Amino acid sequence: MPPPADAAPPSRRAVAAVWMGAAAYAAACLALTWASLRRLPENGFDAATFCQALWRFNRGDGMLTTLHDTPAAVSVLGEHFMPVLYAFAPIFRLFPGPAALAALHVAGLALGALPLYALAAEALGPEGGAWIALAYLASPPTTISAANVFAPESFSAALFLAAVWAQSRGKDAAYAALALAAISCRETNGLVAAALALVLWRRARTPRLHAALAAFGAAWFAVCVFWIEPRLGFGDPFGPLGLPRAAATTTLAFARAHAAATALELARRCLDAGKWLHFARWLAPAAFLPLAEPVWLIPAAPPAAMLLASSSRGLLGVAATWYLFPAYGFFFVAAAAAIAARPRWRTLGPRVVFACSLWSYLLFSPRLLGGYLAAALAPGRHSRAAPIRAAAALIPPDASVSAFDRALTILYARKRLYRYPWKKDEADFVLIDALADPGRADAAALREKGFFPVFSREGILLLGRERR
């Protein structure tokens, strides 16, 4: 977006408002996330996976985890290729545990407001840019994303927006470096970068750079999906599209044959009204103004196409956040461009975008929005975190454990940790919630297999056996 002729220099008040908004967002989200961690959240599996991988990497084992249902430890980079994790390893060495990863996660989300402000202020002036940046922070997808304890993709939006800002300033080296950093956050970001390069190509002084970045992004995605990830232990590069698990899925020939054989099914998936409604929710915080300047929606097209072609609507829940969020900031860039192109909207338009960010919470499921808040603020005495911690403290650090989800974030620092009920018959200890149906049934069965009770309180049951 070229700056208007009458653009004023950024005001200190607008910049301060954006910084204060980002700080308030980060403080509120961190308070809720840390409160949830103290109560041991149900959604701790992903955080425990990254914690175990970083813990093992810092001890020379590689980015390995045993929390997936695989015969042996596998690299977390095999599920989604995220080399940015290597940059987080030194931080995790200094501040181990899920709380530090949660702080990184929220910081990545909050930082997106800063380059977004810089871009929007070029088109709308300081005050308008501040409203756009605050709308991004206040929008449901940004706050819902904070409910995850940790996801490396949280830095993607900020890095892509900063790359565009650097390119608008003629800083091609910084643009390329920031775009590559964003690509390193997830393999699907390669497609976002390729689409973004095509958007910027039309106004670039150095079109070859954008052509090279578009080619690199597309090649990055293909190499990650067809070569790197299958060889790191998972072997299912088309999992998000609901395709069968087989060795043949690692070839381009299989992809072409499958697409031809299921063209009608893929078309039916793409025309699913429920999926399009979900995308409408993502656009709602920007007041649908991006539709008036759709070129900035192009970076979101590749991940959106993947989700539309997916076999399950379930991916449009939490998973959709991390497919679409890398390009989410461009929805607001598009809104700012649409307002700038219509002089009558310049004063009121940014405020409308902010109001729509707040209003759009009504379009999201109350359960999705309220569940995390309720879990974080629930009375501690009802969380049963104390007996879970007490049971975990009785397990020797070198023992293998199969534990239910809530215990994983405090047991990550061991080489053999399994997600219950996986490998419950092989582990030295099994930590279960005996009040849950699977736990109640397994308690008796495990006793018959030689396990004996080690700890039992408030339904939290630790079973152990003679270690070999």
Wavefront OBJ file of the C-alpha trace (Angstrom):
o trace
v 0.000 0.000 0.000
v 1.635 3.283 -1.007
v 1.447 5.953 1.683
v -1.000 8.793 1.022
v 0.393 12.165 0.093
v -0.811 13.743 3.310
v 0.465 10.982 5.599
v 1.676 12.368 8.884
v 4.683 10.991 10.745
v 3.723 8.394 13.355
v 2.580 10.039 16.547
v 3.989 8.996 19.871
v 0.490 8.596 21.253
v -0.511 6.106 18.562
v 2.696 4.121 18.941
v 2.262 4.087 22.708
v -1.325 2.851 22.312
v -0.174 -0.056 20.159
v 2.639 -0.987 22.543
v 0.302 -0.775 25.524
v -2.300 -2.860 23.688
v 0.268 -5.526 22.841
v 1.540 -5.526 26.434
v -1.998 -5.765 27.840
v -2.852 -8.596 25.450
v 0.326 -10.485 26.376
v -0.179 -9.959 30.120
v -3.806 -11.100 30.041
v -3.102 -14.159 27.897
v -0.052 -15.147 29.922
v -1.962 -14.812 33.188
v -4.657 -17.140 31.877
v -2.181 -19.597 30.341
v -0.017 -19.808 33.443
v -3.104 -20.202 35.619
v -4.181 -23.040 33.354
v -0.730 -24.641 33.552
v -0.836 -24.558 37.337
v -4.093 -26.508 37.138
v -2.580 -28.875 34.525
v -4.694 -28.332 31.397
v -6.345 -31.015 29.305
v -4.714 -29.547 26.171
v -1.168 -30.063 27.449
v -0.240 -32.759 24.942
v 1.303 -30.463 22.320
v 3.214 -28.462 24.928
v 4.552 -31.655 26.506
v 5.622 -32.915 23.075
v 7.671 -29.788 22.375
v 9.037 -29.731 25.932
v 10.250 -33.318 25.709
v 11.794 -32.725 22.269
v 13.638 -29.572 23.392
v 14.717 -31.254 26.650
v 16.151 -34.189 24.720
v 17.777 -31.942 22.120
v 19.579 -29.978 24.824
v 20.965 -33.311 26.028
v 22.239 -34.354 22.626
v 19.414 -36.722 21.594
v 17.868 -34.709 18.767
v 14.336 -33.278 18.562
v 12.799 -36.585 19.587
v 9.538 -37.383 21.319
v 7.932 -40.622 22.498
v 4.475 -39.099 22.947
v 3.162 -40.147 19.545
v 1.741 -43.586 18.850
v 4.812 -44.855 17.031
v 7.008 -47.904 17.723
v 10.014 -45.762 18.652
v 10.863 -42.152 19.389
v 10.301 -39.857 16.409
v 11.358 -36.332 15.569
v 8.736 -33.650 16.195
v 9.903 -32.185 12.888
v 8.364 -35.194 11.157
v 4.811 -34.135 11.925
v 5.334 -30.519 10.869
v 8.756 -29.365 9.744
v 9.570 -26.419 12.023
v 13.322 -25.762 12.126
v 12.632 -22.565 14.097
v 12.514 -24.900 17.119
v 16.314 -24.967 17.068
v 16.304 -21.239 17.825
v 14.129 -21.885 20.884
v 16.419 -24.580 22.298
v 18.885 -22.188 24.034
v 15.965 -20.342 25.642
v 14.507 -23.632 26.834
v 17.882 -24.601 28.296
v 17.844 -21.441 30.422
v 14.123 -21.547 31.251
v 12.913 -25.145 30.957
v 9.248 -26.004 31.146
v 5.935 -25.185 29.479
v 5.626 -21.779 31.187
v 8.607 -20.427 29.204
v 7.216 -21.824 25.955
v 3.844 -20.236 26.740
v 5.581 -16.872 27.161
v 7.288 -17.269 23.780
v 4.004 -18.277 22.192
v 2.083 -15.270 23.455
v 4.958 -12.909 22.647
v 4.927 -14.128 19.053
v 1.201 -13.438 18.755
v 1.451 -9.988 20.337
v 4.396 -8.889 18.203
v 2.249 -9.112 15.081
v 0.577 -5.836 16.065
v 3.798 -3.841 15.635
v 4.568 -4.386 11.920
v 0.818 -4.326 11.217
v 0.661 -0.861 12.767
v 3.594 0.280 10.662
v 1.923 -0.935 7.464
v -1.537 0.415 8.301
v -0.146 3.783 9.446
v 1.445 4.263 6.018
v -2.022 4.161 4.467
v -4.262 5.578 7.198
v -2.019 7.699 9.378
v -0.971 6.980 12.964
v -4.428 6.949 14.535
v -5.968 4.743 11.869
v -2.984 2.387 12.023
v -3.355 2.089 15.787
v -7.033 1.102 15.491
v -6.160 -1.570 12.909
v -3.368 -2.995 15.087
v -5.602 -3.052 18.166
v -8.338 -4.752 16.120
v -5.866 -7.544 15.303
v -5.039 -8.009 18.992
v -8.703 -7.965 20.028
v -9.938 -10.348 17.331
v -11.132 -13.867 18.234
v -8.568 -15.785 16.105
v -5.702 -13.985 17.879
v -7.102 -14.594 21.355
v -8.155 -18.169 20.543
v -4.621 -18.847 19.307
v -3.300 -17.897 22.736
v -5.252 -20.802 24.251
v -2.596 -23.170 22.893
v 0.238 -23.395 25.373
v 2.810 -23.341 22.574
v 2.917 -23.427 18.782
v 5.996 -22.256 16.827
v 3.692 -20.842 14.140
v 2.706 -18.049 16.526
v 5.615 -15.946 15.194
v 4.588 -16.423 11.557
v 2.149 -13.518 11.238
v 4.582 -11.037 12.797
v 7.458 -12.212 10.576
v 5.437 -12.066 7.360
v 4.087 -8.600 8.202
v 7.581 -7.380 9.086
v 8.844 -8.773 5.781
v 6.248 -6.746 3.862
v 7.127 -3.626 5.846
v 10.839 -4.129 5.077
v 10.041 -4.588 1.388
v 7.986 -1.378 1.365
v 11.083 0.406 2.683
v 13.279 -1.023 -0.055
v 15.166 -3.295 2.358
v 15.293 -6.386 0.188
v 17.803 -8.279 2.320
v 15.687 -7.798 5.445
v 12.575 -8.774 3.503
v 14.154 -12.026 2.336
v 15.559 -12.841 5.787
v 12.224 -12.229 7.540
v 10.315 -14.251 4.949
v 12.738 -17.157 5.350
v 12.368 -16.946 9.121
v 8.587 -17.147 8.705
v 8.954 -20.143 6.385
v 10.998 -21.929 9.057
v 8.010 -21.862 11.428
v 6.035 -24.485 9.473
v 6.238 -26.310 6.161
v 2.899 -24.869 4.942
v 4.337 -21.370 5.399
v 6.310 -22.006 2.226
v 3.075 -21.753 0.256
v 2.085 -18.588 2.132
v 5.467 -17.051 1.293
v 5.129 -18.059 -2.359
v 1.689 -16.448 -2.604
v 2.924 -13.325 -0.804
v 5.874 -13.028 -3.205
v 3.429 -13.080 -6.102
v 1.404 -10.281 -4.477
v 4.498 -8.112 -3.992
v 5.942 -8.932 -7.399
v 3.688 -6.411 -9.139
v 5.190 -3.443 -7.315
v 8.723 -4.686 -6.723
v 11.874 -3.001 -7.951
v 13.603 -6.386 -7.863
v 11.143 -8.908 -9.364
v 13.793 -11.611 -9.508
v 13.987 -11.679 -5.719
v 10.246 -12.295 -5.454
v 10.334 -14.907 -8.189
v 13.142 -16.688 -6.344
v 11.256 -16.505 -3.036
v 8.054 -17.827 -4.655
v 9.974 -20.743 -6.158
v 11.779 -21.436 -2.892
v 8.554 -21.387 -0.858
v 6.810 -23.842 -3.168
v 9.885 -26.084 -3.278
v 10.213 -25.911 0.528
v 6.666 -27.184 0.967
v 7.116 -29.988 -1.560
v 10.452 -31.164 -0.148
v 9.139 -31.068 3.441
v 5.938 -32.969 2.648
v 7.263 -35.514 0.153
v 10.786 -36.146 1.451
v 11.743 -34.762 4.882
v 8.655 -35.487 6.990
v 8.088 -39.091 5.821
v 11.708 -39.886 6.646
v 11.486 -38.510 10.164
v 9.110 -41.170 11.414
v 5.502 -40.331 10.554
v 5.278 -41.337 6.905
v 1.903 -39.665 6.326
v 2.412 -36.369 4.466
v -1.232 -36.165 3.365
v -2.731 -36.630 6.813
v -4.391 -33.175 6.780
v -6.169 -34.087 3.540
v -7.538 -37.344 4.928
v -5.628 -39.564 2.508
v -4.607 -43.122 3.392
v -1.358 -43.913 5.171
v 0.892 -45.780 2.774
v 4.416 -45.701 1.419
v 3.045 -44.602 -1.947
v 1.822 -41.336 -0.466
v 5.377 -40.042 -0.531
v 5.369 -39.753 -4.320
v 4.036 -37.034 -6.593
v 2.580 -39.726 -8.850
v 0.362 -40.913 -6.025
v -0.828 -37.359 -5.380
v -1.794 -36.889 -9.031
v -3.524 -40.276 -9.237
v -5.430 -39.729 -6.025
v -6.567 -36.242 -7.060
v -7.837 -37.590 -10.392
v -9.650 -40.505 -8.754
v -11.325 -38.378 -6.119
v -11.957 -35.159 -8.050
v -15.676 -35.224 -7.308
v -15.080 -35.897 -3.624
v -12.586 -33.049 -3.394
v -15.079 -30.743 -5.129
v -17.769 -31.748 -2.640
v -15.443 -30.979 0.248
v -14.540 -27.593 -1.185
v -18.212 -26.649 -1.543
v -19.033 -27.496 2.069
v -21.071 -24.560 3.393
v -19.869 -25.146 6.934
v -16.259 -24.644 5.917
v -17.045 -21.408 4.088
v -18.911 -20.188 7.168
v -15.762 -20.774 9.183
v -13.730 -18.649 6.773
v -16.374 -15.941 7.046
v -15.769 -15.891 10.794
v -12.091 -15.269 10.127
v -12.908 -12.334 7.879
v -15.525 -10.876 10.226
v -13.045 -9.138 12.589
v -11.853 -7.054 9.638
v -15.470 -6.080 8.867
v -15.343 -7.918 5.527
v -13.455 -4.903 4.196
v -10.718 -7.174 2.820
v -13.216 -8.232 0.163
v -12.957 -4.693 -1.202
v -9.169 -5.105 -1.632
v -8.867 -8.887 -2.185
v -5.282 -8.948 -3.425
v -4.061 -9.088 0.197
v -6.150 -12.219 0.786
v -4.029 -14.173 -1.698
v -1.408 -15.276 0.925
v -4.213 -17.044 2.821
v -5.410 -18.902 -0.299
v -3.023 -21.940 -0.140
v -3.736 -22.946 3.487
v -7.433 -22.197 2.974
v -7.461 -24.511 -0.043
v -5.831 -27.269 2.024
v -8.496 -26.930 4.692
v -11.321 -26.856 2.165
v -9.981 -30.056 0.615
v -9.603 -31.759 3.995
v -11.794 -34.731 4.799
v -12.954 -33.493 8.172
v -14.616 -30.368 9.457
v -12.695 -30.990 12.673
v -9.629 -29.394 11.092
v -11.562 -26.134 10.982
v -11.384 -25.926 14.758
v -8.043 -25.497 16.477
v -6.051 -26.872 13.509
v -7.387 -24.183 11.192
v -5.856 -21.575 13.460
v -2.350 -22.748 12.660
v -2.934 -23.272 8.970
v -4.455 -19.810 8.476
v -2.830 -17.709 11.192
v 0.473 -17.094 9.323
v -1.548 -15.086 6.760
v -4.078 -13.687 9.234
v -2.408 -10.288 9.546
v -2.980 -9.673 5.847
v -6.746 -9.634 6.435
v -6.169 -6.408 8.351
v -3.691 -5.098 5.782
v -6.432 -5.634 3.198
v -8.923 -3.804 5.411
v -6.529 -0.858 5.740
v -5.983 -0.803 1.959
v -9.742 -0.856 1.346
v -10.279 2.082 3.718
v -7.385 4.051 2.221
v -8.876 3.676 -1.259
v -12.135 5.282 -0.094
v -11.546 8.736 1.420
v -14.961 8.856 3.097
v -14.040 5.808 5.199
v -10.680 7.059 6.448
v -11.920 8.520 9.740
v -14.583 6.027 10.755
v -13.338 2.897 8.948
v -10.528 1.888 11.354
v -12.895 2.234 14.318
v -15.423 0.035 12.520
v -12.756 -2.633 12.064
v -11.988 -2.535 15.791
v -15.691 -2.723 16.679
v -16.154 -5.685 14.355
v -13.276 -7.483 16.041
v -15.201 -7.287 19.298
v -18.575 -8.022 17.716
v -17.299 -11.091 15.864
v -16.925 -13.007 19.130
v -20.652 -13.668 18.754
v -19.894 -15.747 15.654
v -17.601 -18.155 17.484
v -18.679 -21.027 19.661
v -19.188 -20.008 23.305
v -17.740 -23.383 24.249
v -14.548 -22.656 22.300
v -14.179 -19.205 23.827
v -15.339 -20.046 27.332
v -13.737 -23.445 27.795
v -10.181 -22.163 28.115
v -11.249 -19.271 30.335
v -13.205 -21.607 32.611
v -10.290 -24.052 32.822
v -7.876 -21.265 33.701
v -10.100 -19.646 36.327
v -11.639 -22.767 37.869
v -11.090 -23.040 41.642
v -7.799 -24.765 42.293
v -9.289 -27.170 44.808
v -11.428 -28.713 42.053
v -8.593 -29.153 39.551
v -6.967 -32.165 41.288
v -3.586 -30.769 40.251
v -2.144 -31.404 43.736
v -2.627 -35.198 43.701
v -1.370 -35.384 40.105
v 1.816 -33.573 41.096
v 2.178 -35.724 44.208
v 1.871 -38.905 42.158
v 4.328 -37.663 39.520
v 6.888 -36.874 42.236
v 6.982 -40.574 43.177
v 8.133 -41.694 39.717
v 11.930 -42.110 39.344
v 13.379 -39.810 36.642
v 14.715 -42.716 34.573
v 11.509 -44.773 34.680
v 9.158 -45.112 31.715
v 5.650 -43.737 32.214
v 2.336 -43.923 30.405
v 0.319 -40.952 31.694
v -2.957 -39.255 30.886
v -2.883 -35.856 29.213
v -3.060 -33.594 32.252
v 0.120 -35.080 33.733
v 2.265 -34.817 30.609
v 3.422 -31.215 31.116
v 5.075 -32.114 34.439
v 6.564 -35.432 33.280
v 8.162 -34.271 30.004
v 11.780 -34.433 31.291
v 12.340 -38.125 30.619
v 13.278 -40.190 27.581
v 10.389 -42.640 27.794
v 7.097 -40.868 28.332
v 3.967 -42.192 26.637
v 0.517 -40.762 26.219
v -1.927 -43.025 28.021
v -3.202 -45.555 26.986
v -0.277 -46.023 24.578
v 2.287 -48.558 25.800
v 0.545 -48.884 29.151
v 1.525 -52.570 29.263
v 5.212 -51.811 28.599
v 5.804 -48.840 30.914
v 7.256 -49.089 34.413
v 4.512 -46.804 35.752
v 1.014 -45.904 34.644
v -0.608 -42.676 35.852
v -4.334 -42.538 35.172
v -7.525 -40.798 36.161
v -9.469 -43.645 37.729
v -12.674 -41.587 37.638
v -12.672 -41.589 33.829
v -14.179 -44.570 32.065
v -10.956 -45.864 30.423
v -9.020 -45.428 33.654
v -11.605 -47.264 35.715
v -11.557 -50.238 33.366
v -7.762 -50.353 33.011
v -7.013 -50.172 36.729
v -8.258 -53.704 37.315
v -6.686 -55.051 34.128
v -3.280 -53.595 34.983
v -3.358 -55.166 38.439
v -3.880 -58.538 36.802
v -0.741 -57.915 34.711
v 1.471 -57.399 37.750
v 1.031 -53.683 38.453
v 0.522 -52.639 42.053
v -0.901 -49.398 43.482
v 1.730 -46.798 44.393
v -0.501 -43.769 44.950
v -4.238 -43.147 45.049
v -6.004 -39.912 45.922
v -9.035 -38.092 44.563
v -9.283 -40.517 41.673
v -5.638 -40.080 40.608
v -4.069 -43.528 40.524
v -0.394 -44.391 40.047
v 0.417 -48.016 39.321
v 3.896 -49.461 39.160
v 5.639 -52.790 38.776
v 9.019 -54.305 39.368
v 11.360 -52.612 36.943
v 13.428 -54.848 34.669
l 1 2 3 4 5 6 7 8 9 10 11 12 13 14 15 16 17 18 19 20 21 22 23 24 25 26 27 28 29 30 31 32 33 34 35 36 37 38 39 40 41 42 43 44 45 46 47 48 49 50 51 52 53 54 55 56 57 58 59 60 61 62 63 64 65 66 67 68 69 70 71 72 73 74 75 76 77 78 79 80 81 82 83 84 85 86 87 88 89 90 91 92 93 94 95 96 97 98 99 100 101 102 103 104 105 106 107 108 109 110 111 112 113 114 115 116 117 118 119 120 121 122 123 124 125 126 127 128 129 130 131 132 133 134 135 136 137 138 139 140 141 142 143 144 145 146 147 148 149 150 151 152 153 154 155 156 157 158 159 160 161 162 163 164 165 166 167 168 169 170 171 172 173 174 175 176 177 178 179 180 181 182 183 184 185 186 187 188 189 190 191 192 193 194 195 196 197 198 199 200 201 202 203 204 205 206 207 208 209 210 211 212 213 214 215 216 217 218 219 220 221 222 223 224 225 226 227 228 229 230 231 232 233 234 235 236 237 238 239 240 241 242 243 244 245 246 247 248 249 250 251 252 253 254 255 256 257 258 259 260 261 262 263 264 265 266 267 268 269 270 271 272 273 274 275 276 277 278 279 280 281 282 283 284 285 286 287 288 289 290 291 292 293 294 295 296 297 298 299 300 301 302 303 304 305 306 307 308 309 310 311 312 313 314 315 316 317 318 319 320 321 322 323 324 325 326 327 328 329 330 331 332 333 334 335 336 337 338 339 340 341 342 343 344 345 346 347 348 349 350 351 352 353 354 355 356 357 358 359 360 361 362 363 364 365 366 367 368 369 370 371 372 373 374 375 376 377 378 379 380 381 382 383 384 385 386 387 388 389 390 391 392 393 394 395 396 397 398 399 400 401 402 403 404 405 406 407 408 409 410 411 412 413 414 415 416 417 418 419 420 421 422 423 424 425 426 427 428 429 430 431 432 433 434 435 436 437 438 439 440 441 442 443 444 445 446 447 448 449 450 451 452 453 454 455 456 457 458 459 460 461 462 463 464 465 466 467 468
